Amino acid sequence: MKLVLDAEQEDLRSAVRRLLADRSSPATVREVMASERGDDPGLWKSLADLGLLGLVVPEDFGGAGAGHVERAVVLEELGRAVTPTPFFASAVLATDALLALDDDAARAELLPALAGGEKVATVAVAEGGGPWDRTGGATTATERDGGWRLDGTKTPVLAGMVADVVLVLAGTPDGPGWFAVDAAADGLTRTALTGLDPTRRFARLAFAATPARRLVSADPGAALDLVADLAAVALAAEQVGVMQRALELTVDYAKVRVQFGRPIGSYQAVKHGLADVYSAWEHSLSVLRHAAWTADHDRAGLPLAAALARTYIGPACFEAGNAMVQYHGGIGYTWEHDAHLYYKRAKSAQLLFGPPSAHRARLADRLGI
Amino acid sequence: MTVVDEKGSGEYRSRVREWLGAHVPPPTAGLPPAEVLRIAKEYQAALFEAGFAGITWPKEVGGQGLGPAEQQVFSEEAADYDLPTYPLTIGMGMCGPTLVDLGTPEQKQRYLPKLLRGDEVWCQLFSEPGAGSDVASLQSRAERTDDGWVLNGQKVWTTNAQWADFGAVLARTDPDQVKHAGITMFIVDMHAPGVTVRPLRDMSGKSPFNEVYFDDVHLPADGAISPVIGEVGRGWQAAVTMLGHERVSIGASRPSRSNSLGFDAVLALARREGATADPANRERLAELYAHERALQLLNARMRQETQAGRPPGARGSVAKLAGALQLRRAIAVVGELAGADVVAWDPDDALSADVAQGINSAPASSIAGGTNEVQHNIIGERILGLPKEPQVDRDIPFRQLKVGTQGGAR
């Protein structure tokens, strides 16, 4: 078990941090989040050029052949900068799904395009705010005229408006199945959702006899579990980045903001609250490093490590966002200050894959309780 | 379920593993104190003979002259056992390493080999009734005489003083200086006339510590071996050195296997109570596990960083604080699972008795070795760099302060 990064991984972090300082500054984030598209195609190309979109993709499919520890480093930085980007949808969810399934043709066709940034993909599993349903939910797939058609509604779908390809879990007569749907397919209606977090975009996807390509999978449910566990690791990384930056900015402010003749950070009420956020970040970082290492080196241990990450880090990250707003006082709950971006990103991350109680129940399952 | 950390292999590790397997005696908890002390000394002597005592201490004082990596290997392997070394922990973890840093060659030769062999037991005498979190406000005083010093005062919460041969004591040597400046650290012979040790009983009913009285205790300075550790008037700096070793010593240790408020024990209680089918209890148990495992992983990460040359320093406070808070969390869960079964139980119900003992022992963890509030300050000030509270007593001679039983001029 390795919980510290090596020099090469630290170099990767520096490179991503430099890129985001340049291309995803607070001012740019504001511009992008107010745009209709909600992300920055120029940044997307830069991420592709640096090989960051295909970090976990094998070299045979145009990727970097690196691992989840490396991808976690990138996601920490994207979280720090609260960058609006379809990275999580495409380079995490959809990429992991293609790798978890057993469809060589789809891999060969799609993975190089995703790694190269020519296409954006996403995964559509959720049907409402609860945890992912392993059966495919109420969305059904039927075989007609030698092809498959989908009927049903998936929501919320991350990056659903900008995705070129959607990987859908749907029920078939012989159990759940995975399907690839072209965003321009007939019978697909995409509706942009209004969101709590302006740096993360979602859509509702309605399928009405929508033509779909069935993806080969020996065990679609197991593939879903793997995608969900790897998503938990990736999200943990984003959350750790959010926490770290929220803490840094708040500590900086507490050192310079003077009230009653002293910097507010000298008051124990504030100091102790920030110490708690720091402690939660140190713990979260350790949980993340373990989960990411497990994703690369101990797949048998991944379900437990991933469930731990969801249970521990979700509330810890939101508490950091909350503390950021609170200790900034009046300026902290203005639109103009960035505190609300961290607060909202933390909350959307915590609830993205269902309620916290479902995360704890999943952890209890995996502990054999 | 049991979580096993990966330990790796290596020649040193297998030697340690083999030796521990052959030499660690059964747990000594519950034995009469004299037995506990005898077994500790015997074990330490065997450890010394085998070349595993003072792993990071220099060879010239009887240590092994190895690095933190070997120390860590030993700690990891030893975590599988309840070692019998409790009476020796203060000497090995705090007083000894401080003498290595600050002692004169004569002091090192006199004290360290006997400490390493388990021949002599040490205690540390810092806290006083009026000087808890604010140790620098201590009132014990040492005054010069023709042939040394004479020590007067009262110390409290002194772990292991009941079997100590020597103590490292902080005393004020110049009350006209500001409070941090006029302090000196001394070696005191705990068998000298005028030393009185009385056990203090804590709220769990055990007596893990003592109060110690010094009445005109003579600290001889006439021979070659000085009683002063470091320099006269620089006792505070010596104390900081010692507390740094304490942090390392706590950081290197792992929670005992027999933690009655640990996840494994609480899960066993839940199963006995038939409480694991309830969804709310399952979530409570999951959350308890999450916090315990996160702390284990933090400790593991800090150990790996230590090996990579980045010791945790003040970050040890994060683990210390989290460990104390975890006990409070566990107490809340235990109450939900067992209700009145941990309030009253049959005399032969060992599980309930252990858990209740855990409930009554837990508050000590939030106070001893630095309160949760002090740990928060350390994290806030030394890690995050937040400004200190204004210190009203900083520039005033000690004699004029209101501390303990001293009224003060202001």
Boltz contact constraints between the chains, C-beta under 6 A:
constraints:
  - contact:
      token1: [A, 1]
      token2: [B, 6]
      max_distance: 6.0
  - contact:
      token1: [A, 3]
      token2: [B, 300]
      max_distance: 6.0
  - contact:
      token1: [A, 3]
      token2: [B, 301]
      max_distance: 6.0
  - contact:
      token1: [A, 3]
      token2: [B, 304]
      max_distance: 6.0
  - contact:
      token1: [A, 4]
      token2: [B, 304]
      max_distance: 6.0
  - contact:
      token1: [A, 4]
      token2: [B, 305]
      max_distance: 6.0
  - contact:
      token1: [A, 4]
      token2: [B, 308]
      max_distance: 6.0
  - contact:
      token1: [A, 251]
      token2: [B, 384]
      max_distance: 6.0
  - contact:
      token1: [A, 263]
      token2: [B, 387]
      max_distance: 6.0
  - contact:
      token1: [A, 265]
      token2: [B, 386]
      max_distance: 6.0
  - contact:
      token1: [A, 265]
      token2: [B, 387]
      max_distance: 6.0
  - contact:
      token1: [A, 266]
      token2: [B, 387]
      max_distance: 6.0
  - contact:
      token1: [A, 266]
      token2: [B, 389]
      max_distance: 6.0
  - contact:
      token1: [A, 271]
      token2: [B, 380]
      max_distance: 6.0
  - contact:
      token1: [A, 271]
      token2: [B, 386]
      max_distance: 6.0
  - contact:
      token1: [A, 272]
      token2: [B, 376]
      max_distance: 6.0
  - contact:
      token1: [A, 274]
      token2: [B, 384]
      max_distance: 6.0
  - contact:
      token1: [A, 275]
      token2: [B, 376]
      max_distance: 6.0
  - contact:
      token1: [A, 275]
      token2: [B, 379]
      max_distance: 6.0
  - contact:
      token1: [A, 275]
      token2: [B, 380]
      max_distance: 6.0
  - contact:
      token1: [A, 278]
      token2: [B, 379]
      max_distance: 6.0
  - contact:
      token1: [A, 279]
      token2: [B, 318]
      max_distance: 6.0
  - contact:
      token1: [A, 282]
      token2: [B, 298]
      max_distance: 6.0
  - contact:
      token1: [A, 282]
      token2: [B, 318]
      max_distance: 6.0
  - contact:
      token1: [A, 283]
      token2: [B, 294]
      max_distance: 6.0
  - contact:
      token1: [A, 283]
      token2: [B, 298]
      max_distance: 6.0
  - contact:
      token1: [A, 286]
      token2: [B, 297]
      max_distance: 6.0
  - contact:
      token1: [A, 286]
      token2: [B, 298]
      max_distance: 6.0
  - contact:
      token1: [A, 286]
      token2: [B, 301]
      max_distance: 6.0
  - contact:
      token1: [A, 287]
      token2: [B, 294]
      max_distance: 6.0
  - contact:
      token1: [A, 287]
      token2: [B, 297]
      max_distance: 6.0
  - contact:
      token1: [A, 290]
      token2: [B, 297]
      max_distance: 6.0
  - contact:
      token1: [A, 308]
      token2: [B, 290]
      max_distance: 6.0
  - contact:
      token1: [A, 308]
      token2: [B, 293]
      max_distance: 6.0
  - contact:
      token1: [A, 311]
      token2: [B, 290]
      max_distance: 6.0
  - contact:
      token1: [A, 312]
      token2: [B, 290]
      max_distance: 6.0
  - contact:
      token1: [A, 312]
      token2: [B, 294]
      max_distance: 6.0
  - contact:
      token1: [A, 360]
      token2: [B, 283]
      max_distance: 6.0
  - contact:
      token1: [A, 360]
      token2: [B, 286]
      max_distance: 6.0
  - contact:
      token1: [A, 360]
      token2: [B, 287]
      max_distance: 6.0
  - contact:
      token1: [A, 363]
      token2: [B, 286]
      max_distance: 6.0
  - contact:
      token1: [A, 364]
      token2: [B, 282]
      max_distance: 6.0
  - contact:
      token1: [A, 364]
      token2: [B, 286]
      max_distance: 6.0
  - contact:
      token1: [A, 367]
      token2: [B, 1]
      max_distance: 6.0
  - contact:
      token1: [A, 367]
      token2: [B, 289]
      max_distance: 6.0
  - contact:
      token1: [A, 369]
      token2: [B, 276]
      max_distance: 6.0
  - contact:
      token1: [A, 369]
      token2: [B, 282]
      max_distance: 6.0
  - contact:
      token1: [A, 369]
      token2: [B, 285]
      max_distance: 6.0
